[in-house]
Every structure is written in C-alpha cells, then in structure tokens.
Amino acid sequence: MLAGPLLAAEEEVARANLAVIYPDIGEPYRSVFGAIIEGVEDRARGKVSGIAIPMGGNPPSLSDELRKRDVKAVIALGRSGLKAVASLDKQFTVVAGGMLSVPEAEAQSMLVQSLAPEPALLFAKLRDFAPFVKRVVVVYDPRQNDWLIRLAREAAKAQSLELQALEAEDLKSAVRRYQEQFASLHPKHDALWLPQDSTTVEESAVLPMVLRESWGQSLVVFSSNAMHVRRGALFSLYPDNIEIGRFLAGAALAALQPGVQANRGIQALKQVLTVVNTRTAEHLGLNLRASQQRIHLVYPEH
C-alpha cells in the first residue's frame, strides 16, 4: 500500500535542486572546486547551482537566494563556504567538504568530509608496498588530529598493525618526539606516518629533518600530504575531486530522504588516488611494480 507514495517521495528527493557554496578564489583551488562541482552534477538529477562566495565577505540574504532557486540541500566547500552557510535558515540540509577539519562541536549538526585520507586506506597501501612493516609511529597534535587518531587506532587493530601515537602540542616537543623515535626505530619493521598537522609536521624545519633522518636510516615514511611525496616520502593518498563531488551529492540527497537518519560528524576522505616516489622506493629496496594497487601519480616526474 505504501510502496507507491514511498517511491514517489524517493524520486522527488533524487531530483531535488542542490547548491554548492564555495570560495571565489584563484588557481589551483578554482579548478579543484570546479571538479568537485562536476562530480556533484554527475551524481545529482536535479539542478545544481554553484555560488561563489567573495573572500572576506558573505553574500547578503543567502537563504533568500537559495529559496528563489528552490534549493533543498547545500554543499559547503572550504572554510569560507562553511562560514557562509552558518547563518542559513534551518530548513536547508547542509553537508560540507574541502577542508582538513573543524572543531568537533561544529560537526555535530552536519556531515563534514575532511581532506585527511582515511587511515585504513593508508595502512592498506603500506601493507601492500612494505609488507614487512609491523608498527606505525605517528607524532600528532591532539588539538588538530585527535579524531583522526581514533580512526587510526581502529584501522591499525583491524589490519594487525601496532600504532604508536605520540602527542606533541608545540614545535619543540614535536622535534623531541622525533629525535627519541629515530634513536629506536627499526627499518625492518617500523614505519613513520606524517599526518596533515601544522604543529608536528611543520614544513620549514621539522619535515626536512624527518625526511633527512629517515633517508639515512632507510626507514619507510608515508604521509597524508601528497606534497611530501615530491620531497621524499614513499607514498601518499590525495583527493579524487570528481568522486568527492559525487559522494557529497549522494550524502546531501540521502539526508533529504524522509525518515532517514542523516550521517553527522567528521568523516575521513575515502575518495582518493595514489602518489608514490620511485626514487625513495628504489633507495628502500621496494619493488612497487609488484603492487596489486593502482598508482596514479609518480615522483620524480619523468
């Protein structure tokens, strides 16, 4: 008896209009947001409105503009996009992406997809590229990455890896943590994971020191930041922007379904591609050609 009305409701949701709110910013970010919007359009069956937010300011009466366009759900990209939707009327369903993290209190009312790769996927790549590794060491600032390390602990346990997660809340203690670890890490069974963390993976002093020491010890280092692979880390995972758009559109439409409990909170990135450094792999004696996993980008560039 209810099948007809339920199917009609689902069809109406599938054709709902979506809006993507994103910062009006130059390259390379403009192309990134453009690819995400392309993915949203590919997944959605209704109209998709892209609304660029001027940097440093919010458009007036955004709620009125969205109502005029008959928008049912909003996808906010980047910190500026999230800030712009903070004052929206409660009638709009919101999902967010295109940022590393937000305070967990802010993510309680919506799904926020982080740009930090899912630890389980990173660990699966590690097991594939360096199957001898039994322990992963990570130095992190809990103010930035406490949520990510919780996921990492579960992922490590599921993949029979030992995870040693060490807290450091300032640059000095981060350097001390690394120095202590380099005195005891063993290249035959240990690996170092670099999260996206401005405290513990500071780019000008800490990162060069870590990469230099790990090279000297022939230690596997992998990163959540693809740019670190260009500088010498073995591998990373980076965003597949079109797939991110498809995911966010699907999440927004799912949240509109009547009677469906929408996902909320911070979620790590699962729509990823793989980048490797072949020079580092050769130095470590690893044969990446034997990998069963697809590699999408290689450094050094040939």
Long-range contacts (C-beta under 8 A, 24 or more apart in sequence): 9-257, 9-258, 10-257, 13-72, 13-253, 13-256, 13-257, 13-258, 14-45, 14-46, 14-253, 15-45, 15-46, 16-44, 16-46, 16-72, 16-73, 16-253, 16-256, 17-46, 17-47, 17-48, 17-49, 17-69, 17-70, 17-71, 17-72, 18-44, 18-46, 18-47, 18-48, 18-49, 18-71, 18-72, 18-73, 18-74, 18-75, 18-249, 18-252, 18-253, 19-48, 19-49, 19-50, 19-51, 19-66, 19-69, 19-71, 19-73, 19-74, 19-75, 20-48, 20-49, 20-50, 20-51, 20-74, 20-75, 20-77, 21-51, 21-53, 21-62, 21-74, 21-75, 21-76, 21-77, 21-81, 21-84, 21-85, 22-50, 22-51, 22-52, 22-53, 22-76, 22-77, 22-78, 22-80, 22-81, 22-98, 23-52, 23-53, 23-55, 23-77, 23-78, 23-79, 23-80, 23-81, 24-52, 24-53, 24-54, 24-55, 25-55, 25-78, 25-80, 29-78, 32-98, 32-239, 32-241, 33-77, 33-78, 33-98, 35-241, 35-242, 35-245, 36-77, 36-97, 36-98, 36-241, 36-242, 36-244, 36-245, 36-248, 37-245, 38-242, 38-245, 39-241, 39-242, 39-243, 39-244, 39-245, 39-246, 39-247, 39-248, 39-249, 40-75, 40-245, 40-246, 40-248, 40-249, 41-245, 42-242, 42-245, 42-246, 42-249, 43-245, 43-246, 43-247, 43-249, 43-250, 43-253, 44-249, 44-253, 46-72, 48-249, 53-80, 53-81, 53-84, 55-80, 58-83, 58-84, 58-87, 59-84, 62-87, 62-88, 63-87, 63-88, 63-89, 63-92, 66-92, 72-256, 73-252, 73-253, 73-255, 73-256, 74-252, 75-248, 75-249, 75-252, 82-106, 82-112, 93-252, 93-255, 93-256, 93-262, 95-248, 95-251, 95-252, 95-255, 97-244, 97-247, 97-248, 98-244, 100-144, 100-196, 101-144, 101-145, 101-147, 101-148, 101-266, 102-266, 104-147, 104-265, 104-266, 107-264, 107-265, 107-266, 108-264, 108-265, 109-264, 110-264, 111-251, 111-255, 111-262, 111-263, 111-264, 111-265, 111-267, 112-265, 112-266, 112-267, 113-244, 113-247, 113-248, 113-251, 113-267, 113-269, 114-148, 114-266, 114-267, 114-268, 114-269, 115-196, 115-239, 115-269, 116-145, 116-148, 116-195, 116-196, 116-224, 116-268, 116-269, 117-224, 117-236, 117-237, 117-238, 117-268, 117-269, 117-272, 118-151, 118-155, 118-268, 118-269, 118-270, 118-272, 119-148, 119-151, 119-152, 119-155, 119-156, 119-268, 120-151, 120-154, 120-155, 120-158, 120-159, 121-237, 121-270, 121-272, 122-193, 122-222, 122-224, 122-237, 123-152, 123-155, 123-156, 123-159, 123-161, 124-159, 125-222, 125-235, 125-237, 125-274, 125-293, 126-161, 126-191, 126-220, 126-222, 126-235, 127-159, 127-161, 128-291, 128-292, 128-293, 129-220, 129-234, 129-235, 129-276, 129-281, 129-286, 129-288, 129-291, 129-293, 130-191, 130-220, 130-234, 130-284, 130-286, 132-188, 132-189, 133-161, 133-189, 133-190, 133-191, 133-220, 134-161, 134-162, 134-189, 134-190, 135-161, 135-162, 135-163, 135-164, 135-189, 135-190, 135-191, 136-161, 136-162, 136-163, 136-164, 136-190, 136-191, 136-192, 136-193, 137-164, 137-166, 137-181, 137-185, 137-190, 137-191, 137-192, 137-193, 138-163, 138-164, 138-165, 138-166, 138-192, 138-193, 138-194, 138-195, 139-166, 139-167, 139-168, 139-174, 139-177, 139-178, 139-181, 139-197, 139-200, 140-165, 140-166, 140-167, 140-168, 140-195, 140-197, 140-200, 141-167, 141-168, 141-169, 141-174, 141-197, 141-198, 141-199, 141-200, 142-167, 142-169, 143-169, 143-199, 144-197, 144-198, 144-199, 145-195, 145-196, 145-197, 147-266, 148-195, 148-268, 151-268, 152-193, 168-199, 168-200, 169-199, 170-199, 171-199, 171-202, 171-205, 171-206, 174-199, 174-200, 174-202, 174-206, 175-205, 175-206, 175-209, 178-206, 178-209, 178-210, 178-213, 182-213, 182-214, 182-217, 185-217, 185-219, 187-217, 187-218, 187-219, 187-220, 187-284, 190-219, 190-220, 191-219, 191-220, 191-221, 191-222, 192-219, 192-220, 192-221, 192-222, 193-221, 193-222, 193-223, 193-224, 194-221, 194-222, 194-223, 194-224, 194-225, 194-228, 194-233, 195-223, 195-224, 196-224, 196-225, 201-225, 201-228, 207-231, 215-280, 215-283, 218-283, 218-284, 218-285, 220-284, 226-275, 226-297, 229-275, 229-276, 229-277, 229-299, 230-277, 230-299, 232-277, 232-279, 232-280, 233-277, 233-280, 234-276, 234-277, 234-280, 234-281, 234-284, 234-286, 235-274, 235-275, 235-276, 235-277, 236-274, 236-275, 237-269, 237-272, 237-273, 237-274, 237-275, 238-272, 238-273, 238-275, 238-297, 239-269, 239-271, 239-272, 239-273, 240-271, 240-272, 240-273, 243-271, 244-269, 244-271, 246-271, 247-271, 273-297, 275-299
